[in-house]
């Protein structure tokens, strides 16, 4: 993964199979190179600081939120955290 040609810093999220968060790096400056974890299937680039604001953690699973996309048609992709049902039960 590299940020050559980027106008500013970005957060990089490395996603594995099924959009599982493998790792992330916050505020990666322009013109930098960062090796991806071995099982990486895709990299998600976010505005700098978004990983911290959204509370992303390795092991989380992201999914496209189709309902929110209908409400906000200007958004290309909206992601939300998958809530594990077992964790939400008392």
C-alpha positions in Angstrom: 0.0 0.0 0.0 1.3 3.4 -0.8 0.2 7.0 -0.5 2.2 8.5 -3.4 0.1 11.2 -5.1 -2.3 11.6 -2.1 -2.9 15.3 -1.3 -2.9 14.7 2.5 -2.7 12.2 5.3 -5.2 9.2 5.2 -6.2 6.4 7.5 -5.6 3.0 5.9 -7.8 0.0 6.9 -6.6 -3.5 5.7 -9.6 -5.8 5.1 -9.6 -9.6 4.9 -12.2 -12.0 3.6 -15.7 -10.8 4.3 -14.5 -7.2 5.1 -13.0 -8.2 8.4 -10.6 -5.6 9.7 -7.1 -7.1 9.9 -5.2 -3.9 10.9 -5.2 -0.2 10.3 -2.8 2.7 10.3 -4.0 6.1 11.2 -2.8 9.4 9.7 -0.4 7.9 7.1 1.3 11.0 5.4 1.6 11.4 1.6 4.4 9.7 -0.2 4.7 6.8 2.2 4.8 3.0 1.7 3.1 0.6 4.1 3.2 -3.3 3.8 -0.2 -5.0 4.0 -0.8 -7.9 6.3 -0.6 -11.3 4.6 -4.4 -12.0 4.4 -5.3 -8.6 3.0 -8.0 -8.7 0.3 -8.6 -4.9 0.1 -7.5 -1.6 1.6 -10.0 1.1 2.6 -8.8 4.7 2.6 -10.5 7.1 5.0 -10.0 10.7 5.9 -7.2 11.1 8.5 -8.5 10.5 12.0 -11.6 8.5 11.0 -10.4 5.2 12.4 -10.2 6.7 15.9 -13.6 8.5 15.5 -15.4 5.4 14.4 -13.8 3.1 16.9 -12.5 0.6 14.4 -10.7 -2.3 15.9 -8.9 -5.4 14.4 -11.4 -8.3 14.2 -14.4 -6.1 13.4 -16.5 -6.9 10.4 -17.7 -4.1 8.1 -20.6 -4.3 5.8 -22.3 -2.0 3.3 -25.3 -0.3 4.8 -27.9 -0.3 1.9 -30.7 1.3 4.0 -28.5 4.3 4.9 -27.5 4.6 1.3 -31.1 5.1 0.3 -31.3 7.9 2.8 -28.0 9.5 1.7 -27.9 8.9 -2.1 -24.8 11.1 -2.5 -22.7 8.6 -0.6 -20.8 6.0 -2.6 -20.4 3.4 0.2 -21.4 3.6 3.8 -19.9 1.2 6.3 -21.1 0.2 9.8 -19.8 -2.1 12.4 -21.3 -5.5 12.6 -22.7 -6.1 16.1 -22.1 -9.6 17.3 -25.4 -10.9 18.7 -23.7 -13.0 21.3 -22.0 -9.9 22.8 -25.2 -7.9 23.0 -27.1 -10.5 25.1 -26.7 -10.1 28.8 
